[in-house]
Amino acid sequence: MASTTAATAPGRWARQYETIYILRPNVDPDGADKVAKRVAEVVERLDGKLTKVDNWGKRKLAYNIGKFSRGIFIYVRYVAYGDMVAELERNLRMLDPVIRFQTVRLRDMIDLGGVDVDPDEVKFLRVETGEDEDEEPNLEQRLGMAPKKEPASDKSEGSGEEEE
């Protein structure tokens, strides 16, 4: 009887995971691309499948991590075997632009061969550094000892040079 159950059991079941990693707010686009390529490479090398990638953009952190009060959030959902999670987290730990990450298991017992992937859902978007975004405040500004920077458009108004 034990031989019949062993013959019908599948070789390995995969699981569905999601990982959210936070990049430094001042990361350059090439550094963010390096992290994205490493994540995709680890998933591919260990026979997993990316199912969704989403760039949530720059957000305020609930608490300061190091000296940063903001971070760039990237969401990645994938189907893989359990050994891949440890390897992915090991790679994220070694990359300097990554300041935090967390992985959560969503579902168990998934047939990896039956997972359909939409190519548009798994593209890593390039992180753009916008000039209009707030810069990270320095220590004096966080303590309230220095005035906050005013927008550049307010400086040109009210100069009074055009009056006659």
Secondary structure, DSSP 8 states (H G I E B T S, - for coil): -HHHHHHHS-S--EEEEEEEEEE-TT--HHHHHHHHHHHHHHHHHTT-EEEEEEEEEEEEEEEEETTEEEEEEEEEEEEE-HHHHHHHHHHHHH-TTEEEEEEEEEEEEE-GGG----GGGG--------TTS-----HHHHHT-S-----HHHHHTT--TT--
